[in-house]
Amino acid sequence: MRLLVLNHIQNAYDSLRSTRMRTNLTMLGVTIGVASITLILSLSGGATKVITDQVDELGGNIAVVRPGDVPQTTRLDNIASPMNHSYATSSLTERDMKAIRLVPGVEAVAPVMLVGGNVAAGNNSSSNTPIVATTPDLISISNLTVKDGQFIDSVTNRDTAVIGAQLSVDLFGTDQSIGQNFKIRGQDFTVIGVLKRANKPINYNNIDFDHAAIVSLESGKSFNQGVAQIQQIDIKATDQNSLPSVVEGTKKALGAAHKNEHDFSVLSGDDLSRPTSQLFFAVAAAMTAVAAISLIVGGIGIMNIMLVTVAERTREIGIRKALGASNGHITAQFLIESLAIGIGGGLFGYIAGYLLAFIVSRSVLTFDPLFSWQIAGLAIGTSVVVGILFGLYPAIRASRKDPIEALRQYH
């Protein structure tokens, strides 16, 4: 049996090699489809891994409270980030912050209030700048680093701000802008600190701090009629071991403060990356469905070429059957050829997909693609399925040829 399989493989190799150009063009459809799927899954997985790694780098003792009950589904209307103003009115208040600070094991608490509006300095302005109102604890919780100057604290003036390195360049043409003045929604602010460039636009806070302007919570409240519209509360536990008790204590404290209304979510660990991972999963699923069309086209190409091959080798089939080959032997022979085309296209597509992913990540994105055996298995497994599925009909058709009629064919 082993010798028979090896013989089929050798025959498939000789046949495909004799029609090298046709074989390569047939593989191309599978290659494009598998490369597209590999590109999409590796980049979406890399984006999710960024947040997971950040949480691990922070010591694994970070939790966040967000308004609303975060669903455990991947529906497109449920996965939008709560930091993107998905809520008309946030359920989180300053009273919640005070309640969390009393939870045993809590080391630091910082609110995150996003203020909409333009940032301008002279003739330069930015309409996409994240304006973050918070407290001094944010720097220790989010592991931010001040390159020049200082971070906001309890004694800094209300009209002072800390800005990201790229925002400093955009507004003032330099990342050394201490003492410079700029306007937030028409109000004057003075730069007292510039953050060190982080190059992490994707993070669990969903804030690109390189482009952000950070002001005190009191300054943020002045833009909202004195009310703190808090989109997120960051919590830092004393250590990783105390985080579970902090999460449970926070849930109990907020449950009591909210009169048992479950209008908040406490996230930690992998849960922090779930909203982002679900978003990328939905996008990746939609794009993968589009990429699957290339695989179908490639599969049709395999079927077409195999039907042509069967027609060209009708006399060979008759000779094999006359010498004792069964229908199963003929089916296996041609199925191995179509499988070889599918696997070959899958391997080239997998390699090409990762090469494209690294090129895109280096030139456009700020994170590396994810390499995992799951993606490799999916890519190769898909190509195997395509090779078998679209090669089965031509193989069966070849096995059913009448040997006498087949021997009458001369071409």
C-alpha positions in Angstrom: 0.0 0.0 0.0 2.8 2.4 0.9 4.6 1.7 -2.4 1.3 2.3 -4.3 0.9 5.7 -2.5 4.5 6.6 -3.3 3.9 5.6 -6.9 0.9 7.9 -7.0 2.9 10.8 -5.6 5.7 10.2 -8.1 3.2 10.1 -11.0 1.6 13.3 -9.7 5.0 15.0 -9.5 5.9 14.0 -13.0 2.5 15.1 -14.4 2.6 18.5 -12.7 6.2 19.1 -13.7 5.5 18.3 -17.3 2.8 21.1 -17.3 4.7 23.5 -15.0 3.3 26.7 -16.3 -0.3 25.5 -16.2 0.3 24.1 -12.7 1.8 27.4 -11.4 -1.1 29.5 -12.8 -3.6 27.1 -11.1 -1.8 27.4 -7.8 -2.0 31.1 -8.0 -5.7 31.3 -7.1 -5.1 29.3 -4.0 -2.0 31.2 -3.2 -3.8 34.6 -3.3 -6.7 33.3 -1.1 -4.4 31.8 1.6 -2.1 34.8 1.5 -5.1 37.1 2.1 -6.4 35.0 5.0 -2.9 34.8 6.6 -2.4 38.6 6.2 -5.7 39.4 7.9 -5.5 36.9 10.8 -1.8 37.7 11.6 -2.4 41.5 11.7 -5.7 41.2 13.7 -4.0 38.8 16.1 -1.0 41.1 16.5 -3.3 44.0 17.4 -5.0 42.0 20.1 -1.6 40.8 21.5 -0.4 44.4 21.9 -3.0 45.0 24.6 -2.4 41.7 26.3 1.4 42.3 26.4 0.9 45.8 27.8 -1.2 44.5 30.7 1.4 41.9 31.4 4.2 44.5 31.2 2.3 46.6 33.8 2.6 43.7 36.2 -0.8 42.0 35.7 -2.3 44.1 38.5 -4.4 46.5 36.4 -8.2 46.6 36.2 -10.6 49.0 34.6 -14.2 50.0 35.2 -16.3 51.0 32.1 -19.9 52.1 31.9 -22.4 49.6 30.7 -22.5 45.8 30.8 -19.8 44.6 28.3 -21.4 41.7 26.4 -19.6 38.5 25.8 -20.5 38.3 22.1 -18.9 39.3 18.9 -21.9 41.1 17.3 -20.8 44.2 15.5 -23.3 46.4 17.4 -21.9 45.2 20.7 -18.2 45.4 20.3 -17.6 49.1 19.8 -15.2 50.4 22.4 -16.7 52.2 25.4 -14.1 54.9 25.0 -15.6 56.1 21.8 -18.5 57.9 23.5 -20.9 54.9 22.9 -22.8 56.1 25.9 -25.0 59.2 25.9 -24.4 59.6 29.7 -21.8 57.6 31.5 -22.9 55.7 34.6 -19.5 56.4 36.3 -19.2 59.3 38.8 -16.6 60.8 41.1 -18.4 59.0 44.0 -17.5 55.7 42.3 -13.8 56.7 42.4 -14.1 57.4 46.2 -15.8 54.0 46.7 -13.1 52.2 44.8 -10.3 53.8 46.8 -11.7 52.3 50.0 -11.5 48.7 48.5 -8.7 46.8 50.3 -5.7 46.1 48.0 -6.2 49.2 45.8 -3.0 51.2 45.3 -4.1 53.8 42.8 -7.3 55.0 41.0 -7.5 57.3 38.0 -10.5 58.5 36.0 -10.4 58.9 32.3 -12.7 61.6 30.9 -12.5 62.3 27.2 -13.4 65.9 26.1 -14.3 66.6 22.6 -13.0 69.7 20.8 -10.1 71.2 18.9 -6.6 72.0 20.0 -4.8 74.9 18.5 -1.6 76.9 18.8 -1.2 79.9 16.5 -1.9 78.8 12.9 -1.6 75.1 13.8 -4.5 73.1 15.0 -5.6 69.5 15.4 -9.2 68.3 15.4 -8.5 64.6 16.2 -6.6 65.1 19.4 -7.7 63.0 22.4 -8.2 65.5 25.3 -8.0 63.5 28.5 -9.1 64.8 31.9 -7.7 62.7 34.7 -5.8 62.7 38.0 -2.1 62.3 38.8 -2.4 58.6 39.5 -2.8 57.9 35.7 0.9 58.2 35.1 1.7 55.3 37.5 -1.2 53.1 36.5 -0.6 53.5 32.7 3.2 53.5 33.1 3.6 56.9 31.2 6.9 58.6 31.2 7.4 62.4 31.1 10.3 63.4 28.9 10.4 67.0 29.8 8.7 68.9 32.6 6.2 67.3 35.0 2.9 65.5 35.0 -0.2 67.1 36.4 -0.5 66.9 40.2 -2.6 68.4 43.1 -0.7 71.7 43.1 -0.5 72.5 39.3 -2.7 75.2 38.0 -6.0 74.5 36.4 -4.9 76.0 33.1 -1.9 73.7 32.6 -1.6 70.6 30.5 0.7 67.7 29.6 0.9 66.8 25.9 2.2 63.9 23.8 5.4 64.1 21.9 3.7 64.1 18.5 1.1 66.7 19.5 4.0 68.9 20.6 5.6 68.6 17.2 2.3 69.2 15.4 1.5 72.3 17.4 4.9 73.8 18.0 7.3 72.1 15.5 9.4 70.6 18.4 9.0 68.1 21.1 10.5 70.6 23.6 7.6 72.9 24.2 7.6 73.5 28.0 6.0 76.9 28.7 4.3 77.2 25.3 0.6 78.2 25.2 -2.2 76.6 23.2 -6.0 76.5 23.3 -8.4 73.7 24.1 -11.9 74.6 22.9 -10.9 78.3 23.0 -9.4 78.2 26.5 -5.8 78.9 27.1 -3.5 76.2 28.6 0.2 76.2 29.3 2.4 73.1 28.6 4.1 71.9 31.8 5.1 68.5 30.5 5.8 66.5 27.4 5.4 62.7 27.4 8.0 60.4 26.1 7.1 58.9 22.7 5.4 55.5 23.3 4.4 54.5 19.7 1.5 52.5 21.2 -1.7 53.9 19.6 -3.5 50.6 20.5 -3.7 50.1 24.3 -6.2 49.2 27.0 -7.1 52.9 27.5 -7.9 53.2 23.8 -5.9 56.5 23.8 -3.0 57.4 21.6 -1.0 59.3 24.2 1.6 60.5 21.6 -1.2 62.7 20.2 -3.0 63.4 23.4 -3.5 66.5 25.6 -3.8 65.7 29.3 -5.5 68.1 31.7 -6.7 67.8 35.3 -10.1 66.5 36.1 -11.2 69.9 37.3 -10.3 71.4 33.9 -12.2 68.7 32.1 -15.3 69.3 34.2 -15.2 73.0 33.3 -15.8 71.9 29.7 -18.9 70.0 30.8 -20.8 72.4 33.1 -18.8 71.2 36.1 -19.9 67.6 35.7 -17.4 64.7 35.4 -18.4 62.6 32.4 -16.1 59.6 33.2 -15.7 57.0 30.4 -13.3 54.8 32.3 -11.7 54.3 35.8 -8.3 52.7 35.9 -7.4 50.7 39.0 -4.0 49.5 40.1 -3.8 46.8 42.8 -0.9 46.5 45.2 0.2 43.3 43.4 -1.0 40.6 41.0 -2.1 38.3 43.7 -4.5 40.8 45.2 -6.1 41.7 41.8 -8.9 39.1 42.0 -10.0 40.4 45.4 -9.8 44.0 44.2 -12.0 43.2 41.2 -14.6 41.5 43.5 -14.4 44.3 46.0 -14.9 46.9 43.3 -17.9 45.1 42.0 -19.5 45.0 45.4 -18.7 48.6 46.2 -20.0 49.9 42.8 -23.0 47.6 43.1 -24.0 49.1 46.4 -23.3 52.7 45.1 -25.5 52.0 42.0 -28.3 50.4 44.0 -27.6 46.9 42.4 -28.0 48.3 38.9 -25.5 46.4 36.7 -24.7 49.5 34.6 -20.9 49.0 34.8 -18.2 46.4 34.0 -15.0 45.6 35.8 -12.4 44.2 33.4 -9.0 42.7 34.1 -6.5 40.3 32.4 -7.7 39.0 29.1 -11.0 40.8 29.5 -9.2 44.1 28.9 -8.4 43.1 25.4 -11.7 41.5 24.6 -13.5 44.6 23.2 -10.5 45.3 20.9 -10.1 41.6 20.0 -13.8 41.3 19.2 -13.7 44.3 17.0 -10.7 43.0 15.1 -12.3 39.5 15.0 -15.4 40.9 13.4 -13.4 42.9 10.9 -11.1 39.9 10.2 -14.1 37.7 9.8 -15.7 40.0 7.2 -12.4 40.4 5.3 -11.7 36.7 5.5 -15.1 36.0 3.9 -14.1 38.3 1.0 -10.7 36.5 0.8 -12.5 33.2 0.7 -13.8 34.2 -2.7 -10.2 33.9 -4.1 -10.1 30.4 -2.7 -13.3 29.4 -4.4 -11.9 30.8 -7.7 -8.7 28.9 -7.1 -10.7 25.8 -6.4 -12.7 26.2 -9.6 -9.4 26.6 -11.4 -8.1 23.3 -9.9 -11.3 21.5 -11.0 -11.0 22.9 -14.5 -7.4 21.9 -14.9 -8.0 18.5 -13.5 -10.9 17.9 -15.9 -8.6 18.9 -18.8 -5.9 16.6 -17.4 -8.3 13.7 -17.2 -9.4 14.3 -20.8 -5.8 14.4 -22.0 -4.8 11.2 -20.1 -7.8 9.1 -21.0 -5.7 6.5 -22.9 -3.4 6.3 -19.9 -6.4 5.6 -17.6 -7.5 2.8 -20.0 -4.0 1.2 -19.9 -3.9 1.4 -16.1 -7.3 -0.2 -15.8 -6.4 -2.9 -18.4 -3.3 -3.7 -16.3 -5.5 -4.2 -13.1 -5.9 -0.7 -11.6 -9.1 -0.3 -9.7 -11.4 2.7 -9.6 -10.0 3.5 -6.2 -6.5 3.6 -7.6 -7.4 5.9 -10.4 -9.4 8.2 -8.0 -6.4 8.3 -5.6 -4.0 9.1 -8.4 -5.8 12.2 -9.6 -6.9 13.2 -6.2 -3.2 13.3 -5.1 -2.5 15.6 -8.0 -5.2 18.1 -7.1 -4.2 17.9 -3.5 -0.6 18.7 -4.4 -1.8 21.8 -6.3 -3.8 22.9 -3.2 -1.0 22.3 -0.7 1.6 23.9 -2.9 -0.6 27.0 -3.3 -1.3 27.0 0.4 2.4 26.9 1.4 3.3 29.7 -1.0 0.3 31.7 0.2 1.2 31.3 3.8 4.7 32.5 3.2 3.5 35.4 1.0 0.9 36.3 3.6 3.4 36.7 6.4 5.8 38.6 4.2 3.1 41.1 3.3 2.0 41.3 6.9 5.6 42.2 8.0 5.8 44.8 5.2 2.5 46.4 6.2 3.4 46.3 9.9 6.8 47.9 9.3 5.6 50.6 6.9 2.1 51.5 8.2 1.4 50.0 11.6 3.1 50.1 14.9 2.9 46.4 15.9 4.2 43.1 14.5 1.9 40.4 13.1 1.1 37.5 15.3 2.7 34.2 14.4 0.8 31.2 15.7 0.4 27.5 14.8 -3.3 28.1 14.6 -2.9 30.4 11.7 -0.5 28.0 10.0 -2.9 25.1 10.6 -5.8 27.1 9.2 -3.9 28.2 6.1 -2.6 24.7 5.3 -5.9 23.0 6.3 -7.9 25.3 4.0 -5.6 24.6 1.1 -6.0 20.8 1.7 -9.8 21.1 1.8 -9.8 23.1 -1.4 -7.5 20.6 -3.1 -9.7 17.6 -2.1 -13.1 19.2 -2.5 -12.5 20.6 -6.0 -10.4 17.6 -7.1 -12.8 14.9 -6.1 -15.2 15.2 -9.0 -12.5 15.0 -11.7 -10.9 12.1 -9.9 -14.2 10.2 -9.7 -14.9 11.0 -13.3 -11.6 9.6 -14.3 -12.1 6.4 -12.3 -15.5 5.7 -14.0 -14.1 5.7 -17.5 -14.7 2.5 -19.4 -11.3 0.9 -20.2 -12.2 -0.2 -23.7 -13.5 3.2 -24.7 -10.5 4.8 -23.0 -8.0 2.6 -25.0 -9.6 3.9 -28.2 -8.3 7.4 -27.4 -5.0 8.2 -29.0 -4.6 11.8 -27.7 
